[in-house]
Amino acid sequence: MKHIVSISLGSSSRDHKVEKEILGENFLIERRGTDGDFNKARRLYTELDGKVDAIGMGGISLYITTGEKKYYFRDAKKLVANMRETPVVDGSGLKDTLERKVVEFMDSELKLDLASKKVLAVCCVERLGMAEAFIESGADIIFGDVIFALGLPIPIRTMKSLRRLTKTIAPIVTKLPFAMVYPVGKAQDKESKRIHNRYYEQVDIIAGDYHYIKKNFPQRLDGKIIVTNTVTEKDAEKLKGLGIKMLITTTPDLAGRSFGTNVIEAVLVAYLRGKGMEPGIENYAEALEQIGFTPRVVNFS
């Protein structure tokens, strides 16, 4: 049995474990949250090195890419400094593929007519594929990177401006303590501050990282569509209670839980390495097609 572990800086309350047969092979897939404790996370990476088939880096990204250069998060590099054998992936290799596909799926399979929709993408600096796919669909989109990551009420409305922002902030934010730019540990369980939530009210679709989305939930989200990644059963119930129309996740439902892209990429890495194949975008796409991973869609109305 192949063993996949996602080591997350997030809350341990979101931990989950599942056994799944994929293309005739058995996988044990689990998430281990470290409640924002960087030292604990680093020890866990070191302890599991050489003992599991692949590790997903959860709750933190390894780098931001501007298309020309990769800027590595200083805190992320420290976490994996002692890794020697087991491959570690943060989901970046899959985000472009999966998140483009989910937008195409919404338009072609779910018939949502995205050209008639207004979209709030809470943070797209790390999700340029999703951003481009929404623009190509004809959707009217607001990029909320400055609003939700930096806390300033400044919406971005063009891809050109988003790319310019990425090039400007990447060298800076990657050197900051990661907790300053993304909720880690118990901060992920805090109730919404309901700041800047007027942007939620202006749109039909809210897309992006779930922790940024829930950071400023308004009291109601009646009729909205949420497109996100990692959600638990508790999260789904919360969204249902807020009145959303539909939940779509870029990753599939595995025993009631949608894992992050870091987990799915780790699964693909382990599978491909076991077949003597080199992990990479082209082989990822072929493996995803063979596995038949499809977005999770939950209709609440």
C-alpha positions as CSV (number, residue, x, y, z in Angstrom):
1,M,0.0,0.0,0.0
2,K,1.3,3.4,-0.9
3,H,1.3,5.9,1.9
4,I,0.6,9.6,1.3
5,V,0.8,12.2,4.1
6,S,-0.1,15.8,3.9
7,I,1.7,17.8,6.6
8,S,-0.3,20.9,7.2
9,L,0.3,24.1,9.2
10,G,-3.5,24.2,9.5
11,S,-5.7,23.2,12.4
12,S,-5.5,19.5,13.5
13,S,-9.3,19.7,13.8
14,R,-9.4,19.2,10.0
15,D,-7.4,16.0,10.0
16,H,-8.7,13.1,7.9
17,K,-7.6,9.6,6.8
18,V,-8.9,7.5,4.0
19,E,-7.9,4.3,2.1
20,K,-8.6,4.4,-1.6
21,E,-7.9,2.1,-4.5
22,I,-6.6,4.1,-7.5
23,L,-5.8,2.3,-10.8
24,G,-5.6,-1.0,-9.1
25,E,-3.2,0.2,-6.3
26,N,-4.2,0.8,-2.7
27,F,-3.4,4.2,-1.1
28,L,-3.5,5.3,2.5
29,I,-4.0,9.1,2.3
30,E,-3.9,11.2,5.4
31,R,-3.7,14.8,6.6
32,R,-1.8,15.8,9.8
33,G,-2.3,19.3,11.0
34,T,0.3,20.9,13.3
35,D,-1.8,23.9,14.5
36,G,0.6,26.4,13.1
37,D,3.6,25.0,14.9
38,F,6.4,25.3,12.4
39,N,8.9,23.4,14.6
40,K,6.5,20.5,14.9
41,A,5.9,20.5,11.2
42,R,9.6,20.5,10.4
43,R,10.2,17.6,12.8
44,L,7.3,15.7,11.1
45,Y,8.8,16.2,7.6
46,T,12.2,14.9,8.9
47,E,10.7,11.9,10.7
48,L,8.7,10.8,7.6
49,D,11.5,11.2,5.1
50,G,12.1,7.9,3.5
51,K,9.2,6.3,5.4
52,V,6.3,7.3,3.1
53,D,5.8,7.4,-0.7
54,A,5.1,11.2,-1.0
55,I,4.4,14.2,1.2
56,G,2.0,17.0,0.5
57,M,2.9,20.4,1.8
58,G,-0.4,21.8,3.3
59,G,-1.3,25.2,4.7
60,I,1.7,26.8,3.0
61,S,3.0,27.1,-0.5
62,L,6.6,26.4,-1.5
63,Y,6.8,29.2,-4.0
64,I,5.1,31.9,-6.1
65,T,5.8,31.9,-9.8
66,T,5.7,35.1,-11.9
67,G,6.0,33.1,-15.1
68,E,9.6,34.1,-15.4
69,K,10.9,33.2,-11.9
70,K,10.0,31.2,-8.8
71,Y,10.1,33.0,-5.5
72,Y,10.4,30.5,-2.6
73,F,8.8,31.2,0.7
74,R,11.5,31.5,3.3
75,D,9.4,29.6,5.9
76,A,8.6,26.8,3.5
77,K,12.2,26.2,2.6
78,K,13.0,25.9,6.3
79,L,10.3,23.2,6.8
80,V,11.8,20.9,4.2
81,A,15.5,21.7,4.7
82,N,16.3,18.2,6.0
83,M,14.4,16.2,3.3
84,R,16.6,13.8,1.4
85,E,14.4,10.9,0.0
86,T,10.7,11.4,0.0
87,P,9.3,13.8,-2.7
88,V,7.4,16.9,-1.3
89,V,4.9,18.8,-3.4
90,D,2.6,21.7,-2.6
91,G,0.0,21.3,-5.3
92,S,1.4,23.9,-7.6
93,G,2.1,21.4,-10.3
94,L,-1.6,20.6,-10.4
95,K,-3.3,23.9,-9.7
96,D,-3.0,25.2,-13.3
97,T,-4.4,21.9,-14.7
98,L,-7.2,21.2,-12.2
99,E,-8.4,24.7,-11.8
100,R,-8.5,25.4,-15.5
101,K,-10.5,22.2,-15.9
102,V,-13.0,23.0,-13.2
103,V,-13.9,26.3,-14.9
104,E,-14.3,24.5,-18.3
105,F,-16.4,21.9,-16.5
106,M,-18.7,24.6,-15.0
107,D,-19.2,26.1,-18.4
108,S,-19.5,22.9,-20.6
109,E,-20.9,20.3,-18.2
110,L,-22.9,22.3,-15.7
111,K,-24.1,24.8,-18.3
112,L,-23.6,27.7,-15.9
113,D,-23.1,30.2,-18.7
114,L,-20.1,31.9,-17.1
115,A,-20.2,34.8,-19.7
116,S,-23.3,36.0,-17.8
117,K,-21.8,35.7,-14.4
118,K,-19.9,38.0,-12.0
119,V,-17.0,36.2,-10.2
120,L,-15.0,37.1,-7.0
121,A,-11.7,35.3,-7.1
122,V,-10.4,35.8,-3.5
123,C,-6.7,35.3,-4.3
124,C,-5.2,34.4,-7.7
125,V,-1.5,35.2,-7.3
126,E,-1.1,31.4,-6.9
127,R,-4.0,30.6,-9.2
128,L,-3.2,32.2,-12.5
129,G,-4.7,29.3,-14.4
130,M,-8.0,29.7,-12.8
131,A,-7.9,33.4,-13.3
132,E,-7.2,33.0,-17.0
133,A,-9.9,30.4,-17.4
134,F,-12.5,32.6,-15.9
135,I,-11.5,35.5,-18.2
136,E,-11.5,33.2,-21.3
137,S,-15.0,32.1,-20.3
138,G,-16.2,35.8,-20.6
139,A,-17.0,36.1,-16.9
140,D,-16.9,39.5,-15.2
141,I,-14.2,39.0,-12.6
142,I,-12.9,40.8,-9.5
143,F,-9.5,39.6,-8.2
144,G,-9.4,40.0,-4.4
145,D,-5.7,39.5,-3.7
146,V,-5.2,42.9,-2.2
147,I,-8.5,42.7,-0.3
148,F,-8.1,39.3,1.3
149,A,-4.4,38.7,1.5
150,L,-3.4,42.3,2.4
151,G,-6.6,43.6,4.0
152,L,-6.9,46.6,1.7
153,P,-10.2,47.4,-0.1
154,I,-8.6,47.6,-3.6
155,P,-10.2,45.3,-6.2
156,I,-8.2,44.2,-9.3
157,R,-10.1,43.8,-12.5
158,T,-7.6,42.9,-15.2
159,M,-5.1,40.0,-15.8
160,K,-2.5,42.6,-16.6
161,S,-2.9,44.2,-13.2
162,L,-2.9,40.9,-11.5
163,R,0.4,39.9,-13.2
164,R,1.9,43.2,-12.3
165,L,0.9,42.8,-8.7
166,T,2.4,39.3,-8.6
167,K,5.8,40.5,-9.9
168,T,5.7,43.4,-7.4
169,I,4.8,41.5,-4.2
170,A,6.3,38.1,-4.7
171,P,9.9,39.1,-3.8
172,I,8.5,40.8,-0.6
173,V,5.8,38.5,0.8
174,T,7.9,35.3,0.3
175,K,10.4,36.7,2.9
176,L,7.7,37.5,5.5
177,P,6.6,35.1,8.2
178,F,4.0,33.1,6.4
179,A,1.3,33.6,9.1
180,M,1.2,37.3,8.1
181,V,-0.2,36.5,4.6
182,Y,-2.2,33.3,5.3
183,P,-4.1,31.9,8.3
184,V,-2.3,29.0,10.0
185,G,-3.2,26.9,13.0
186,K,-6.1,28.1,15.1
187,A,-6.5,31.2,13.0
188,Q,-8.2,28.9,10.5
189,D,-11.0,28.1,13.0
190,K,-11.8,31.7,13.8
191,E,-15.2,33.1,13.0
192,S,-15.5,35.5,10.0
193,K,-14.6,39.1,10.7
194,R,-17.3,40.2,8.1
195,I,-14.9,42.9,6.7
196,H,-15.1,43.7,3.0
197,N,-18.0,41.3,2.6
198,R,-19.8,43.8,0.2
199,Y,-17.7,42.2,-2.5
200,Y,-19.4,38.8,-1.8
201,E,-22.8,40.5,-2.4
202,Q,-21.9,41.9,-5.8
203,V,-21.2,38.5,-7.5
204,D,-22.7,35.2,-8.5
205,I,-19.6,33.0,-8.0
206,I,-17.0,33.1,-5.2
207,A,-13.8,31.2,-6.1
208,G,-10.4,30.4,-4.6
209,D,-8.8,29.2,-1.4
210,Y,-11.4,28.2,1.2
211,H,-9.6,29.9,4.2
212,Y,-9.6,33.2,2.3
213,I,-13.2,32.8,1.3
214,K,-14.4,32.1,4.8
215,K,-12.3,34.8,6.3
216,N,-15.0,37.4,5.7
217,F,-18.2,35.5,5.2
218,P,-21.3,37.7,5.3
219,Q,-24.3,36.5,7.4
220,R,-25.9,35.1,4.2
221,L,-24.7,33.8,0.8
222,D,-28.1,33.0,-0.7
223,G,-27.9,31.7,-4.2
224,K,-24.1,31.9,-4.5
225,I,-21.9,29.3,-6.1
226,I,-18.6,28.5,-4.2
227,V,-15.7,27.1,-6.2
228,T,-12.9,26.0,-3.8
229,N,-10.5,23.3,-2.8
230,T,-10.2,21.8,0.7
231,V,-13.5,21.4,2.5
232,T,-14.6,19.1,5.3
233,E,-18.2,17.9,5.9
234,K,-18.4,20.6,8.6
235,D,-17.4,23.2,6.1
236,A,-20.1,21.9,3.6
237,E,-22.8,22.1,6.3
238,K,-21.7,25.7,7.2
239,L,-22.0,26.7,3.5
240,K,-25.4,25.1,3.3
241,G,-26.5,27.0,6.4
242,L,-25.4,30.3,4.7
243,G,-27.7,29.6,1.8
244,I,-25.3,28.8,-1.0
245,K,-26.8,27.3,-4.2
246,M,-23.9,25.0,-5.1
247,L,-20.5,23.9,-3.9
248,I,-17.8,22.9,-6.5
249,T,-14.4,21.6,-5.5
250,T,-11.5,21.2,-7.8
251,T,-10.5,17.9,-6.1
252,P,-12.8,14.9,-5.8
253,D,-14.8,13.7,-2.8
254,L,-12.8,11.1,-0.8
255,A,-14.9,9.7,2.0
256,G,-16.7,12.9,2.6
257,R,-13.7,15.2,2.3
258,S,-12.2,17.2,-0.5
259,F,-8.4,17.2,0.0
260,G,-6.1,20.0,-1.2
261,T,-4.3,19.9,-4.5
262,N,-1.1,19.1,-2.5
263,V,-2.6,15.7,-1.6
264,I,-3.7,14.9,-5.1
265,E,-0.3,15.9,-6.5
266,A,1.4,13.7,-3.9
267,V,-0.9,10.8,-5.0
268,L,0.1,11.3,-8.6
269,V,3.8,11.5,-7.8
270,A,3.7,8.2,-5.9
271,Y,1.7,6.5,-8.6
272,L,4.0,7.7,-11.5
273,R,7.2,7.0,-9.6
274,G,5.9,3.5,-8.9
275,K,5.4,3.0,-12.7
276,G,8.9,4.3,-13.4
277,M,7.5,7.5,-14.9
278,E,8.7,11.1,-14.3
279,P,6.3,13.3,-12.4
280,G,5.3,16.4,-14.4
281,I,2.4,18.3,-15.9
282,E,2.1,16.1,-19.0
283,N,2.1,12.9,-17.1
284,Y,-0.2,14.4,-14.5
285,A,-2.8,15.2,-17.1
286,E,-2.6,11.6,-18.5
287,A,-2.8,10.1,-15.0
288,L,-5.8,12.3,-14.1
289,E,-7.6,11.2,-17.2
290,Q,-6.9,7.5,-16.4
291,I,-8.0,7.8,-12.8
292,G,-11.1,9.7,-13.7
293,F,-10.9,12.4,-11.0
294,T,-13.7,14.9,-11.5
295,P,-14.7,17.9,-9.6
296,R,-17.0,17.4,-6.7
297,V,-20.4,19.1,-7.1
298,V,-22.9,19.5,-4.3
299,N,-26.3,21.1,-5.1
300,F,-28.0,22.7,-2.1
301,S,-31.1,24.0,-3.9
